[in-house]
């Protein structure tokens, strides 16, 4: 029994960092379309969502990328994914050096409590992401509201 | 399709200006049923684009994951006086556009 517990603990401990890394699965076909299999690192991107939404029909969202917007180094695009929406790729935003500031505000629909991910593509070809979890009391899309 | 677009009418050269776009549109998801049980066809705004003096500075691909009456806020650098042109199209092929002028001072 002790040995079993030890092994379970070991497996749990090993699974945790793995799960954290797998938040953005580079093999996810939706992400693959954007990254072409390149690694997606956590950081630079900040995704802001309320922690709780009473209604998933209109949830404010804010994505900021901490990166200069110059001709040589800028954010090319920002991609938004919802884990449990029927259409998982919610939106793609294309920016350029002319944007001055990599920040987008919008309102999204969310079908239930889930994790939302934003992936940013930089001009140097690197990819960065951030996730935010949200509890949605009344989900959008699937019910007759 | 009416839209409300807010940009500052005046800006300093090189200033980062905020652009707010709000379009009146149901953004029908395609998952809802009408009163007699027929599925309502999907009808969302696919593309929203913003041109500054003819150069595209922002584009968004939207889906049913964006709330009804889509609101998008973004930024651009005011470099010279001119016009910002907004253009969008939905699944039914309906197009909408709007122009706003901006005065850029020294």
gemmi code that builds the backbone of each chain (N, CA, C; Angstrom):
import gemmi

chains = {
    "A": [
        ("UNK", (0.833, -1.211, 0.000), (0.000, 0.000, 0.000), (0.862, 1.253, 0.000)),
        ("UNK", (1.875, 1.204, 0.822), (2.774, 2.370, 0.892), (3.492, 2.578, -0.436)),
        ("UNK", (3.895, 1.440, -0.972), (4.607, 1.499, -2.240), (3.694, 2.064, -3.329)),
        ("UNK", (2.409, 1.654, -3.296), (1.432, 2.103, -4.283), (1.222, 3.626, -4.183)),
        ("UNK", (1.117, 4.048, -2.926), (0.929, 5.491, -2.707), (2.129, 6.274, -3.233)),
        ("UNK", (3.294, 5.707, -2.948), (4.523, 6.364, -3.384), (4.549, 6.485, -4.914)),
        ("UNK", (4.168, 5.402, -5.568), (4.178, 5.389, -7.023), (3.137, 6.349, -7.592)),
        ("UNK", (1.964, 6.372, -6.938), (0.902, 7.273, -7.396), (1.364, 8.722, -7.261)),
        ("UNK", (2.023, 8.984, -6.123), (2.528, 10.336, -5.901), (3.572, 10.712, -6.938)),
        ("UNK", (4.409, 9.740, -7.238), (5.459, 9.957, -8.224), (4.846, 10.261, -9.596)),
        ("UNK", (3.846, 9.443, -9.934), (3.192, 9.624, -11.237), (2.511, 10.994, -11.292)),
        ("UNK", (1.854, 11.357, -10.180), (1.179, 12.653, -10.122), (2.174, 13.788, -10.281)),
        ("UNK", (3.301, 13.651, -9.576), (4.327, 14.680, -9.645), (4.899, 14.826, -11.037)),
        ("UNK", (4.999, 13.693, -11.721), (5.528, 13.729, -13.081), (4.499, 14.277, -14.061)),
        ("UNK", (3.233, 13.971, -13.785), (2.182, 14.375, -14.723), (1.972, 15.881, -14.691)),
        ("UNK", (2.197, 16.494, -13.526), (1.890, 17.923, -13.388), (2.673, 18.828, -14.341)),
        ("UNK", (4.013, 18.744, -14.348), (4.704, 19.622, -15.293), (4.327, 19.323, -16.737)),
        ("UNK", (4.055, 18.048, -17.010), (3.646, 17.652, -18.353), (2.346, 18.332, -18.743)),
        ("UNK", (1.393, 18.341, -17.785), (0.096, 18.942, -18.061), (0.241, 20.441, -18.280)),
        ("UNK", (1.145, 21.042, -17.489), (1.338, 22.484, -17.622), (1.905, 22.819, -19.006)),
        ("UNK", (2.798, 21.965, -19.484), (3.399, 22.191, -20.791), (2.396, 21.965, -21.916)),
        ("UNK", (1.482, 21.044, -21.648), (0.551, 20.663, -22.719), (-0.628, 21.608, -22.840)),
        ("UNK", (-0.574, 22.741, -22.147), (-1.709, 23.657, -22.234), (-1.913, 24.153, -23.655)),
        ("UNK", (-0.809, 24.443, -24.315), (-0.924, 24.706, -25.744), (-0.257, 23.535, -26.417)),
        ("UNK", (-1.066, 22.725, -27.043), (-0.547, 21.552, -27.704), (-0.105, 21.951, -29.110)),
        ("UNK", (1.208, 21.940, -29.365), (1.644, 22.352, -30.703), (1.147, 21.415, -31.796)),
        ("UNK", (0.661, 20.247, -31.390), (0.164, 19.294, -32.385), (-1.331, 19.465, -32.637)),
        ("UNK", (-1.967, 20.319, -31.848), (-3.371, 20.622, -32.074), (-3.515, 21.184, -33.492)),
        ("UNK", (-4.345, 20.562, -34.328), (-4.423, 21.018, -35.727), (-4.726, 22.507, -35.858)),
        ("UNK", (-5.530, 23.037, -34.936), (-5.867, 24.459, -35.027), (-4.654, 25.339, -34.788)),
        ("UNK", (-3.801, 24.887, -33.850), (-2.593, 25.650, -33.546), (-1.549, 25.398, -34.633)),
        ("UNK", (-1.524, 24.179, -35.117), (-0.561, 23.797, -36.144), (-0.697, 24.668, -37.390)),
        ("UNK", (-1.941, 24.983, -37.741), (-2.203, 25.838, -38.904), (-1.416, 27.145, -38.784)),
        ("UNK", (-1.322, 27.640, -37.558), (-0.661, 28.921, -37.321), (0.843, 28.740, -37.162)),
        ("UNK", (1.226, 27.729, -36.347), (2.633, 27.629, -35.961), (3.454, 26.736, -36.888)),
        ("UNK", (2.781, 25.885, -37.634), (3.461, 24.904, -38.463), (4.379, 24.015, -37.611)),
        ("UNK", (3.918, 23.734, -36.399), (4.651, 22.826, -35.535), (5.725, 23.458, -34.677)),
        ("UNK", (5.914, 24.757, -34.798), (6.933, 25.440, -34.002), (6.524, 25.458, -32.526)),
        ("UNK", (7.509, 25.495, -31.617), (7.140, 25.512, -30.200), (6.441, 26.818, -29.812)),
        ("UNK", (5.520, 26.687, -28.860), (4.788, 27.852, -28.362), (5.171, 28.039, -26.902)),
        ("UNK", (5.812, 29.152, -26.612), (6.306, 29.383, -25.262), (5.335, 30.242, -24.457)),
        ("UNK", (5.348, 30.009, -23.157), (4.481, 30.821, -22.301), (5.195, 32.132, -21.977)),
        ("UNK", (4.445, 33.222, -21.991), (5.030, 34.514, -21.678), (4.648, 35.551, -22.704)),
        ("UNK", (5.104, 36.764, -22.460), (4.870, 37.928, -23.328), (3.391, 38.273, -23.466)),
        ("UNK", (2.555, 37.274, -23.670), (1.136, 37.528, -23.886), (0.426, 37.586, -22.531)),
        ("UNK", (-0.474, 38.529, -22.383), (-1.332, 38.574, -21.198), (-2.772, 38.522, -21.657)),
        ("UNK", (-3.469, 37.540, -21.148), (-4.872, 37.374, -21.503), (-5.695, 37.697, -20.268)),
        ("UNK", (-6.563, 38.665, -20.394), (-7.377, 39.054, -19.251), (-8.843, 38.739, -19.508)),
        ("UNK", (-9.387, 37.968, -18.584), (-10.796, 37.580, -18.628), (-11.339, 37.731, -17.220)),
        ("UNK", (-12.621, 38.006, -17.064), (-13.149, 37.963, -15.695), (-13.071, 36.524, -15.172)),
        ("UNK", (-12.975, 36.362, -13.861), (-12.896, 34.996, -13.318), (-14.224, 34.285, -13.421)),
        ("UNK", (-15.281, 35.066, -13.352), (-16.616, 34.483, -13.392), (-17.513, 35.319, -14.296)),
        ("UNK", (-18.276, 34.637, -15.131), (-19.240, 35.345, -15.967), (-20.609, 34.710, -15.732)),
        ("UNK", (-21.588, 35.532, -15.453), (-22.939, 35.008, -15.239), (-23.509, 34.483, -16.545)),
        ("UNK", (-23.082, 35.124, -17.618), (-23.643, 34.802, -18.905), (-22.512, 34.724, -19.919)),
        ("UNK", (-22.465, 33.617, -20.656), (-21.367, 33.439, -21.610), (-21.567, 34.146, -22.935)),
        ("UNK", (-22.703, 34.828, -23.076), (-22.992, 35.448, -24.375), (-22.092, 36.610, -24.727)),
        ("UNK", (-21.619, 37.299, -23.725), (-20.760, 38.440, -24.001), (-19.792, 38.613, -22.840)),
        ("UNK", (-18.599, 38.132, -23.049), (-17.591, 38.179, -21.996), (-16.451, 39.080, -22.467)),
        ("UNK", (-16.152, 40.140, -21.731), (-15.060, 41.007, -22.152), (-13.718, 40.289, -22.080)),
        ("UNK", (-12.885, 40.534, -23.066), (-11.576, 39.886, -23.114), (-10.552, 40.919, -23.548)),
        ("UNK", (-9.359, 40.810, -22.999), (-8.305, 41.741, -23.370), (-7.013, 40.968, -23.547)),
        ("UNK", (-6.370, 41.191, -24.655), (-5.102, 40.507, -24.933), (-4.051, 41.591, -25.141)),
        ("UNK", (-2.977, 41.507, -24.382), (-1.869, 42.429, -24.598), (-0.610, 41.606, -24.810)),
        ("UNK", (0.227, 42.067, -25.685), (1.499, 41.400, -25.923), (2.596, 42.398, -25.587)),
        ("UNK", (3.468, 41.973, -24.686), (4.550, 42.843, -24.227), (5.699, 42.740, -25.220)),
        ("UNK", (5.600, 43.510, -26.259), (6.612, 43.464, -27.315), (6.600, 44.806, -28.040)),
        ("UNK", (7.752, 45.339, -28.401), (7.722, 46.594, -29.154), (7.066, 46.390, -30.512)),
        ("UNK", (6.547, 47.456, -31.070), (5.920, 47.361, -32.384), (6.730, 48.197, -33.361)),
        ("UNK", (7.866, 47.654, -33.756), (8.703, 48.347, -34.732), (8.754, 47.517, -36.009)),
        ("UNK", (9.310, 48.109, -37.027), (9.406, 47.413, -38.312), (10.172, 46.101, -38.163)),
        ("UNK", (11.221, 46.131, -37.317), (12.087, 44.957, -37.171), (11.511, 43.920, -36.209)),
        ("UNK", (10.766, 44.372, -35.233), (10.288, 43.464, -34.195), (8.858, 43.842, -33.820)),
        ("UNK", (7.920, 43.066, -34.286), (6.520, 43.379, -33.966), (5.683, 42.114, -33.863)),
        ("UNK", (4.476, 42.307, -33.376), (3.526, 41.200, -33.273), (2.778, 41.110, -34.593)),
        ("UNK", (2.796, 39.935, -35.176), (2.135, 39.768, -36.472), (0.667, 39.408, -36.321)),
        ("UNK", (0.394, 38.474, -35.421), (-1.001, 38.085, -35.273), (-1.261, 37.532, -33.891)),
        ("UNK", (-2.520, 37.579, -33.506), (-2.965, 37.038, -32.226), (-4.138, 36.108, -32.526)),
        ("UNK", (-4.068, 34.902, -31.972), (-5.096, 33.901, -32.230), (-5.747, 33.501, -30.919)),
        ("UNK", (-7.053, 33.436, -30.929), (-7.798, 33.141, -29.707), (-8.461, 31.761, -29.812)),
        ("UNK", (-8.240, 30.953, -28.771), (-8.833, 29.614, -28.761), (-9.635, 29.398, -27.488)),
        ("UNK", (-10.772, 28.761, -27.637), (-11.571, 28.373, -26.480), (-11.583, 26.858, -26.447)),
        ("UNK", (-11.397, 26.314, -25.259), (-11.257, 24.868, -25.098), (-12.565, 24.127, -25.427)),
        ("UNK", (-13.684, 24.703, -25.025), (-14.932, 23.954, -25.110), (-15.991, 24.575, -26.016)),
        ("UNK", (-15.632, 25.548, -26.780), (-16.610, 26.128, -27.711), (-16.770, 25.203, -28.913)),
        ("UNK", (-17.941, 25.177, -29.531), (-18.079, 24.358, -30.741), (-17.139, 24.827, -31.860)),
        ("UNK", (-16.935, 26.118, -31.957), (-15.922, 26.649, -32.875), (-14.778, 27.109, -31.988)),
        ("UNK", (-13.699, 26.320, -31.986), (-12.675, 26.572, -30.973), (-11.782, 27.751, -31.288)),
        ("UNK", (-11.578, 27.991, -32.538), (-10.769, 29.152, -32.910), (-11.718, 30.353, -32.985)),
        ("UNK", (-11.741, 31.132, -31.912), (-12.738, 32.197, -31.822), (-12.437, 33.360, -32.751)),
        ("UNK", (-11.187, 33.754, -32.802), (-10.852, 34.889, -33.659), (-9.360, 34.932, -33.926)),
        ("UNK", (-9.004, 35.550, -35.037), (-7.604, 35.824, -35.357), (-7.499, 37.315, -35.629)),
        ("UNK", (-6.514, 37.933, -35.040), (-6.303, 39.357, -35.278), (-4.937, 39.537, -35.917)),
        ("UNK", (-4.902, 40.301, -37.001), (-3.643, 40.525, -37.698), (-3.199, 41.963, -37.494)),
        ("UNK", (-2.020, 42.106, -36.943), (-1.489, 43.436, -36.668), (-0.231, 43.641, -37.509)),
        ("UNK", (0.339, 44.792, -37.356), (1.594, 45.071, -38.046), (2.350, 46.114, -37.261)),
        ("UNK", (3.509, 46.529, -37.762), (4.278, 47.539, -37.044), (3.499, 48.846, -36.880)),
        ("UNK", (2.507, 49.033, -37.734), (1.740, 50.268, -37.685), (0.774, 50.322, -36.509)),
        ("UNK", (0.592, 49.217, -35.823), (-0.383, 49.199, -34.726), (0.081, 50.024, -33.525)),
        ("UNK", (1.392, 50.168, -33.361), (1.902, 50.978, -32.257), (1.869, 50.276, -30.924)),
        ("UNK", (0.870, 49.488, -30.713), (0.681, 48.846, -29.414), (-0.074, 47.547, -29.678)),
        ("UNK", (0.438, 46.452, -29.130), (-0.212, 45.163, -29.366), (-1.240, 44.911, -28.277)),
        ("UNK", (-2.394, 45.469, -28.469), (-3.469, 45.254, -27.506), (-4.794, 45.166, -28.243)),
        ("UNK", (-5.580, 44.170, -27.872), (-6.905, 43.991, -28.468), (-7.915, 43.827, -27.336)),
        ("UNK", (-9.013, 44.505, -27.465), (-10.134, 44.315, -26.541), (-11.320, 43.855, -27.361)),
        ("UNK", (-12.041, 42.893, -26.850), (-13.239, 42.467, -27.556), (-14.186, 41.791, -26.576)),
        ("UNK", (-15.224, 41.221, -27.130), (-16.158, 40.458, -26.300), (-16.397, 39.127, -26.976)),
        ("UNK", (-16.313, 38.060, -26.181), (-16.450, 36.725, -26.765), (-17.656, 35.994, -26.198)),
        ("UNK", (-17.998, 34.932, -26.904), (-19.042, 34.013, -26.435), (-18.348, 32.773, -25.903)),
        ("UNK", (-18.792, 32.282, -24.774), (-18.165, 31.086, -24.217), (-19.224, 30.058, -23.857)),
        ("UNK", (-19.033, 28.846, -24.357), (-19.951, 27.753, -24.072), (-19.457, 27.010, -22.839)),
        ("UNK", (-19.692, 27.560, -21.681), (-19.347, 26.883, -20.443), (-18.010, 27.287, -19.858)),
        ("UNK", (-17.788, 26.844, -18.630), (-16.535, 27.128, -17.934), (-15.398, 26.446, -18.667)),
        ("UNK", (-14.343, 27.164, -18.875), (-13.258, 26.598, -19.660), (-12.009, 27.453, -19.594)),
        ("UNK", (-11.026, 26.996, -20.350), (-9.770, 27.704, -20.452), (-9.719, 28.388, -21.821)),
        ("UNK", (-9.301, 29.626, -21.819), (-9.171, 30.368, -23.072), (-7.686, 30.626, -23.293)),
        ("UNK", (-7.245, 30.459, -24.516), (-5.826, 30.607, -24.841), (-5.632, 31.647, -25.930)),
        ("UNK", (-4.621, 32.455, -25.759), (-4.246, 33.401, -26.810), (-2.833, 33.063, -27.247)),
        ("UNK", (-2.631, 32.922, -28.548), (-1.314, 32.643, -29.103), (-0.914, 33.839, -29.967)),
        ("UNK", (0.281, 34.342, -29.730), (0.758, 35.482, -30.508), (1.931, 35.057, -31.377)),
        ("UNK", (1.925, 35.548, -32.592), (3.030, 35.261, -33.512), (3.837, 36.539, -33.669)),
        ("UNK", (5.129, 36.444, -33.437), (5.984, 37.614, -33.580), (6.677, 37.594, -34.931)),
        ("UNK", (7.236, 38.756, -35.291), (7.862, 38.867, -36.610), (9.117, 38.012, -36.726)),
        ("UNK", (9.744, 37.658, -35.584), (10.935, 36.807, -35.657), (10.572, 35.325, -35.780)),
        ("UNK", (9.268, 35.045, -35.844), (8.839, 33.669, -36.041), (8.592, 32.891, -34.761)),
        ("UNK", (8.734, 33.527, -33.614), (8.484, 32.825, -32.363), (7.012, 32.957, -31.976)),
        ("UNK", (6.564, 32.024, -31.150), (5.173, 31.994, -30.726), (5.087, 32.013, -29.208)),
        ("UNK", (4.159, 32.781, -28.695), (3.979, 32.914, -27.257), (2.513, 32.766, -26.927)),
        ("UNK", (2.243, 32.312, -25.711), (0.834, 32.152, -25.367), (0.569, 32.493, -23.909)),
        ("UNK", (-0.693, 32.638, -23.617), (-1.157, 32.775, -22.246), (-2.550, 32.161, -22.182)),
        ("UNK", (-2.891, 31.650, -20.998), (-4.229, 31.090, -20.837), (-4.911, 31.748, -19.660)),
        ("UNK", (-6.223, 31.707, -19.654), (-7.005, 32.192, -18.528), (-8.189, 31.260, -18.368)),
        ("UNK", (-8.521, 30.981, -17.111), (-9.668, 30.120, -16.834), (-10.842, 30.986, -16.435)),
        ("UNK", (-12.004, 30.549, -16.829), (-13.198, 31.311, -16.493), (-14.335, 30.352, -16.138)),
        ("UNK", (-15.126, 30.756, -15.175), (-16.322, 30.008, -14.795), (-17.506, 30.731, -15.421)),
        ("UNK", (-18.235, 30.013, -16.245), (-19.400, 30.605, -16.919), (-20.647, 29.932, -16.369)),
        ("UNK", (-21.523, 30.714, -15.760), (-22.713, 30.150, -15.133), (-23.728, 29.712, -16.186)),
        ("UNK", (-23.997, 30.605, -17.125), (-24.949, 30.293, -18.174), (-24.197, 30.344, -19.499)),
        ("UNK", (-24.080, 29.178, -20.150), (-23.227, 29.170, -21.326), (-23.938, 29.649, -22.570)),
        ("UNK", (-23.159, 30.146, -23.498), (-23.707, 30.663, -24.756), (-23.722, 29.568, -25.794)),
        ("UNK", (-24.147, 29.869, -26.965), (-24.092, 29.020, -28.154), (-25.095, 27.869, -28.164)),
        ("UNK", (-25.053, 27.022, -27.144), (-25.805, 25.790, -27.259), (-27.226, 25.885, -26.707)),
        ("UNK", (-27.470, 26.848, -25.856), (-28.827, 26.956, -25.323), (-29.622, 28.018, -26.084)),
        ("UNK", (-30.909, 27.993, -25.855), (-31.797, 28.888, -26.596), (-31.909, 30.235, -25.909)),
        ("UNK", (-30.825, 30.954, -25.852), (-30.922, 32.251, -25.210), (-30.654, 33.364, -26.214)),
    ],
    "B": [
        ("UNK", (-26.571, 47.377, -41.814), (-25.649, 47.179, -40.693), (-25.091, 48.526, -40.274)),
        ("UNK", (-25.523, 48.951, -39.139), (-24.977, 50.211, -38.655), (-23.813, 49.918, -37.724)),
        ("UNK", (-22.917, 50.835, -37.696), (-21.736, 50.657, -36.870), (-21.428, 51.952, -36.151)),
        ("UNK", (-20.818, 51.799, -35.026), (-20.375, 52.964, -34.295), (-18.872, 52.847, -34.139)),
        ("UNK", (-18.178, 53.763, -34.750), (-16.726, 53.704, -34.726), (-16.193, 54.965, -34.075)),
        ("UNK", (-15.390, 54.784, -33.100), (-14.851, 55.935, -32.384), (-13.348, 56.004, -32.534)),
        ("UNK", (-12.904, 57.109, -33.107), (-11.472, 57.386, -33.161), (-11.310, 58.847, -32.755)),
        ("UNK", (-10.177, 59.226, -32.233), (-10.013, 60.639, -31.928), (-9.960, 61.444, -33.224)),
        ("UNK", (-10.609, 62.607, -33.243), (-10.620, 63.391, -34.484), (-9.282, 64.088, -34.708)),
        ("UNK", (-8.548, 64.301, -33.615), (-7.236, 64.937, -33.725), (-6.209, 64.118, -32.964)),
        ("UNK", (-4.986, 64.150, -33.471), (-3.912, 63.439, -32.774), (-2.593, 64.103, -33.095)),
        ("UNK", (-1.626, 63.839, -32.225), (-0.272, 64.327, -32.493), (0.428, 63.307, -33.370)),
        ("UNK", (1.398, 63.780, -34.138), (2.144, 62.859, -34.996), (2.871, 61.820, -34.151)),
        ("UNK", (2.693, 60.576, -34.514), (3.362, 59.501, -33.800), (2.597, 58.985, -32.587)),
        ("UNK", (1.470, 59.604, -32.325), (0.685, 59.176, -31.168), (-0.026, 57.853, -31.473)),
        ("UNK", (-0.104, 57.003, -30.444), (-0.833, 55.749, -30.602), (-2.297, 56.036, -30.266)),
        ("UNK", (-3.152, 55.882, -31.249), (-4.566, 56.195, -31.017), (-5.404, 54.929, -30.881)),
        ("UNK", (-6.419, 55.059, -30.076), (-7.307, 53.943, -29.806), (-8.466, 53.980, -30.792)),
        ("UNK", (-8.793, 52.831, -31.336), (-9.904, 52.738, -32.282), (-10.905, 51.746, -31.720)),
        ("UNK", (-12.145, 52.172, -31.637), (-13.181, 51.286, -31.109), (-14.249, 51.083, -32.163)),
        ("UNK", (-14.521, 49.851, -32.453), (-15.497, 49.516, -33.487), (-16.609, 48.689, -32.856)),
        ("UNK", (-17.822, 49.112, -33.070), (-18.979, 48.363, -32.588), (-19.950, 48.262, -33.755)),
        ("UNK", (-20.217, 47.056, -34.186), (-21.092, 46.855, -35.349), (-22.378, 46.180, -34.888)),
        ("UNK", (-23.486, 46.679, -35.401), (-24.748, 46.049, -35.048), (-24.945, 44.821, -35.933)),
        ("UNK", (-24.873, 43.642, -35.322), (-24.994, 42.404, -36.082), (-25.352, 41.280, -35.126)),
        ("UNK", (-26.277, 40.376, -35.518), (-26.670, 39.316, -34.567), (-25.584, 38.277, -34.310)),
        ("UNK", (-24.610, 38.126, -35.212), (-23.568, 37.087, -35.093), (-24.234, 35.736, -34.788)),
        ("UNK", (-25.151, 35.370, -35.652), (-25.924, 34.133, -35.485), (-24.979, 32.932, -35.502)),
        ("UNK", (-25.036, 32.094, -34.475), (-24.026, 31.037, -34.339), (-24.248, 29.840, -35.259)),
        ("UNK", (-25.500, 29.628, -35.661), (-25.793, 28.430, -36.437), (-26.146, 27.247, -35.553)),
        ("UNK", (-26.234, 27.485, -34.247), (-26.589, 26.397, -33.317), (-27.957, 26.623, -32.690)),
        ("UNK", (-28.573, 27.734, -33.041), (-29.865, 28.032, -32.411), (-31.014, 27.603, -33.321)),
        ("UNK", (-32.165, 27.363, -32.692), (-33.347, 26.978, -33.448), (-34.384, 28.089, -33.352)),
        ("UNK", (-35.204, 28.200, -34.387), (-36.265, 29.197, -34.321), (-37.489, 28.589, -33.626)),
        ("UNK", (-38.594, 29.336, -33.618), (-39.775, 28.908, -32.864), (-40.354, 27.579, -33.343)),
        ("UNK", (-40.194, 27.264, -34.626), (-40.737, 26.006, -35.134), (-39.690, 24.901, -35.200)),
        ("UNK", (-38.544, 25.125, -34.653), (-37.546, 24.082, -34.540), (-36.555, 23.975, -35.685)),
        ("UNK", (-36.615, 24.909, -36.609), (-35.628, 24.889, -37.687), (-34.346, 25.565, -37.220)),
        ("UNK", (-33.269, 24.994, -37.683), (-31.975, 25.569, -37.332), (-31.811, 26.924, -38.026)),
        ("UNK", (-31.360, 27.899, -37.293), (-31.108, 29.207, -37.904), (-29.708, 29.169, -38.500)),
        ("UNK", (-29.627, 29.569, -39.758), (-28.342, 29.506, -40.456), (-27.291, 30.403, -39.807)),
        ("UNK", (-26.074, 29.938, -39.866), (-24.994, 30.740, -39.309), (-24.835, 32.031, -40.110)),
        ("UNK", (-24.693, 33.095, -39.417), (-24.446, 34.369, -40.083), (-23.601, 35.240, -39.168)),
        ("UNK", (-22.314, 35.199, -39.390), (-21.412, 36.003, -38.568), (-20.571, 36.903, -39.474)),
        ("UNK", (-20.041, 37.932, -38.903), (-19.108, 38.776, -39.649), (-17.786, 38.032, -39.694)),
        ("UNK", (-17.318, 37.724, -40.900), (-16.074, 36.956, -41.056), (-14.854, 37.830, -40.889)),
        ("UNK", (-14.912, 38.929, -41.584), (-13.711, 39.742, -41.698), (-14.027, 41.181, -41.341)),
        ("UNK", (-13.154, 41.748, -40.576), (-13.233, 43.170, -40.275), (-11.855, 43.724, -40.590)),
        ("UNK", (-11.824, 44.745, -41.395), (-10.528, 45.262, -41.793), (-10.507, 46.775, -41.642)),
        ("UNK", (-9.345, 47.295, -41.326), (-9.199, 48.732, -41.165), (-8.029, 49.207, -42.008)),
        ("UNK", (-8.299, 50.197, -42.847), (-7.244, 50.764, -43.684), (-7.015, 52.208, -43.295)),
        ("UNK", (-5.755, 52.541, -43.250), (-5.375, 53.909, -42.909), (-4.716, 54.494, -44.141)),
        ("UNK", (-5.376, 55.444, -44.775), (-4.914, 56.023, -46.033), (-4.581, 54.926, -47.056)),
        ("UNK", (-5.443, 53.940, -47.125), (-5.279, 52.890, -48.125), (-4.408, 51.725, -47.723)),
        ("UNK", (-3.725, 51.823, -46.584), (-2.854, 50.733, -46.138), (-3.556, 49.987, -45.007)),
        ("UNK", (-3.634, 48.677, -45.151), (-4.300, 47.892, -44.124), (-3.475, 47.875, -42.842)),
        ("UNK", (-4.075, 48.333, -41.752), (-3.343, 48.361, -40.486), (-3.875, 47.322, -39.502)),
        ("UNK", (-5.055, 46.821, -39.769), (-5.633, 45.845, -38.856), (-6.635, 44.978, -39.609)),
        ("UNK", (-6.605, 43.690, -39.278), (-7.612, 42.800, -39.849), (-7.966, 41.760, -38.802)),
        ("UNK", (-9.210, 41.383, -38.751), (-9.638, 40.366, -37.801), (-10.512, 39.356, -38.512)),
        ("UNK", (-10.232, 38.074, -38.267), (-11.125, 36.998, -38.709), (-11.976, 36.670, -37.505)),
        ("UNK", (-13.256, 36.860, -37.621), (-14.129, 36.591, -36.492), (-14.901, 35.296, -36.755)),
        ("UNK", (-15.491, 34.748, -35.698), (-16.296, 33.532, -35.840), (-17.498, 33.674, -34.927)),
        ("UNK", (-18.229, 32.580, -34.786), (-19.393, 32.615, -33.898), (-18.968, 32.744, -32.441)),
        ("UNK", (-17.691, 32.655, -32.170), (-17.186, 32.825, -30.807), (-17.095, 34.271, -30.375)),
        ("UNK", (-17.480, 35.162, -31.240), (-17.485, 36.579, -30.883), (-18.928, 36.990, -30.613)),
        ("UNK", (-19.107, 37.754, -29.556), (-20.450, 38.105, -29.092), (-21.230, 38.888, -30.144)),
        ("UNK", (-22.553, 38.810, -30.038), (-23.426, 39.584, -30.918), (-23.084, 41.057, -30.783)),
        ("UNK", (-23.298, 41.792, -31.849), (-22.887, 43.182, -31.925), (-21.398, 43.291, -31.601)),
        ("UNK", (-20.578, 42.714, -32.477), (-19.155, 42.605, -32.181), (-18.483, 43.945, -31.874)),
        ("UNK", (-17.668, 43.883, -30.864), (-16.913, 45.050, -30.428), (-15.441, 44.695, -30.500)),
        ("UNK", (-14.680, 45.509, -31.164), (-13.233, 45.280, -31.248), (-12.541, 46.613, -31.005)),
        ("UNK", (-11.563, 46.565, -30.145), (-10.780, 47.767, -29.865), (-9.329, 47.479, -30.163)),
        ("UNK", (-8.708, 48.356, -30.909), (-7.295, 48.164, -31.240), (-6.630, 49.526, -31.376)),
        ("UNK", (-5.365, 49.495, -31.760), (-4.587, 50.737, -31.781), (-3.879, 50.928, -33.104)),
        ("UNK", (-3.577, 52.161, -33.389), (-2.740, 52.436, -34.558), (-1.961, 53.719, -34.304)),
        ("UNK", (-0.887, 53.887, -35.061), (-0.067, 55.089, -34.916), (-0.576, 56.131, -35.900)),
        ("UNK", (-0.867, 57.314, -35.379), (-1.305, 58.405, -36.248), (-0.063, 59.023, -36.865)),
        ("UNK", (0.156, 58.799, -38.147), (1.357, 59.395, -38.747), (1.037, 60.539, -39.703)),
        ("UNK", (-0.102, 60.477, -40.369), (-0.481, 61.657, -41.158), (-1.997, 61.778, -41.261)),
        ("UNK", (-2.425, 63.001, -41.504), (-3.854, 63.254, -41.614), (-4.424, 62.439, -42.756)),
        ("UNK", (-5.628, 62.020, -42.582), (-6.230, 61.255, -43.659), (-7.472, 60.551, -43.193)),
        ("UNK", (-7.683, 59.400, -43.804), (-8.929, 58.710, -43.571), (-8.695, 57.286, -43.093)),
        ("UNK", (-9.519, 56.874, -42.161), (-9.516, 55.484, -41.731), (-10.770, 54.859, -42.325)),
        ("UNK", (-10.566, 53.772, -43.033), (-11.674, 53.127, -43.701), (-11.883, 51.750, -43.082)),
        ("UNK", (-13.095, 51.490, -42.680), (-13.428, 50.214, -42.051), (-14.315, 49.433, -43.002)),
        ("UNK", (-14.087, 48.155, -43.048), (-14.820, 47.315, -43.985), (-15.076, 45.972, -43.328)),
        ("UNK", (-16.282, 45.452, -43.500), (-16.577, 44.124, -42.947), (-17.570, 43.406, -43.835)),
        ("UNK", (-17.607, 42.082, -43.700), (-18.488, 41.272, -44.541), (-19.007, 40.100, -43.718)),
        ("UNK", (-20.268, 39.740, -43.913), (-20.813, 38.613, -43.147), (-21.050, 37.394, -44.045)),
        ("UNK", (-21.514, 36.305, -43.439), (-21.690, 35.047, -44.168), (-22.685, 35.170, -45.314)),
        ("UNK", (-23.653, 36.070, -45.185), (-24.630, 36.253, -46.258), (-24.075, 37.117, -47.380)),
        ("UNK", (-22.873, 37.565, -47.210), (-22.234, 38.387, -48.228), (-22.546, 39.866, -48.103)),
        ("UNK", (-23.246, 40.222, -47.043), (-23.546, 41.644, -46.836), (-22.285, 42.360, -46.385)),
        ("UNK", (-22.050, 43.471, -47.033), (-20.849, 44.227, -46.711), (-21.212, 45.521, -46.018)),
        ("UNK", (-20.323, 45.957, -45.228), (-20.534, 47.239, -44.579), (-19.230, 47.997, -44.589)),
        ("UNK", (-19.330, 49.290, -44.613), (-18.103, 50.073, -44.529), (-18.390, 51.417, -43.891)),
        ("UNK", (-17.348, 52.012, -43.417), (-17.477, 53.286, -42.726), (-16.144, 54.013, -42.852)),
        ("UNK", (-16.233, 55.345, -42.961), (-15.013, 56.136, -43.074), (-14.984, 57.170, -41.970)),
        ("UNK", (-13.808, 57.401, -41.460), (-13.644, 58.439, -40.455), (-12.351, 59.169, -40.771)),
        ("UNK", (-12.381, 60.472, -40.601), (-11.152, 61.198, -40.904), (-10.438, 61.576, -39.612)),
        ("UNK", (-9.145, 61.689, -39.713), (-8.312, 62.033, -38.563), (-7.362, 63.163, -38.955)),
        ("UNK", (-7.242, 64.130, -38.068), (-6.342, 65.261, -38.293), (-5.095, 65.040, -37.447)),
        ("UNK", (-3.962, 65.022, -38.092), (-2.722, 64.805, -37.352), (-1.905, 66.094, -37.347)),
        ("UNK", (-1.649, 66.608, -36.148), (-0.852, 67.828, -36.006), (0.578, 67.493, -35.642)),
        ("UNK", (1.419, 68.511, -35.628), (2.835, 68.287, -35.345), (3.086, 67.876, -33.890)),
    ],
}
model = gemmi.Model(1)
for chain_id, residues in chains.items():
    chain = gemmi.Chain(chain_id)
    for i, (resn, *xyz) in enumerate(residues, 1):
        res = gemmi.Residue()
        res.name, res.seqid = resn, gemmi.SeqId(i, " ")
        for name, pos in zip(("N", "CA", "C"), xyz):
            atom = gemmi.Atom()
            atom.name, atom.element = name, gemmi.Element(name[0])
            atom.pos, atom.b_iso = gemmi.Position(*pos), 0.0
            res.add_atom(atom)
        chain.add_residue(res)
    model.add_chain(chain)
structure = gemmi.Structure()
structure.add_model(model)
structure.setup_entities()
